Amino acid sequence: MEQIKAYLDRLVDISDKDWDYFTSKLKPRYFQKKSVFLKLNEVENHISFIESGVVRLYIPKEDPAKEITFGFCFKDEFVSAYDSFLTQTPSAYQLQALSDTKMLSITYEDLQLVYKHTQLGNLIGRLTAEQLFLIKSKREQHLLNLSAEQRYLNLFKERPELLQEVPLKYISSYIGVTSQALSRIRKRL
């Protein structure tokens, strides 16, 4: 609980009453390394704060080598198939724990109650949505404007923990190149 409190305290002042109500709705969840905890076409019913671990967002394919990784979430970040969560419709992608992962989760229904009964709810919701939008927008701009080599360099400047925690096959998919092309980029650098 201390990690999520520290994270939220950076964004907004939270009254003890609102904090107690919000935390009463949080439930701990644990996922083993490599487990898929949201499958394709399931409705996302949680938004979660990662206390430890790494999560991959990806589009599965029949051939696992052709899966498309489009996001990673780490310790002290929120994770969700957020579009599915907001619309309560089936997800077009999956969420997978890349390491043993511990998170605090709130259901869609409970979050609606937090929005309704606290002052902090709507503000946290808005700030979280804004953060997720900025991450998505930046990624799209990088894919459109930067070379694969520049995307690789930027990724590790911004997220140095990736090298230790994420297999290269997922990194290559994330920056939009084959594993062989990533090998060539790494040799050049």
Secondary structure, DSSP 8 states (H G I E B T S, - for coil): -HHHHHHHHHH----HHHHHHHHHT-EEEEE-TT-EEE-TT-B--EEEEEEE-EEEEEE--SSGGG-EEEEEEETTSEE--HHHHHHT-B-SSEEEESS-EEEEEEEHHHHHHHHHH-SHHHHHHHHHHHHHHHHHHHHHHHHHHS-HHHHHHHHHHH-TTHHHHS-HHHHHHHHT--HHHHHHHHHH-
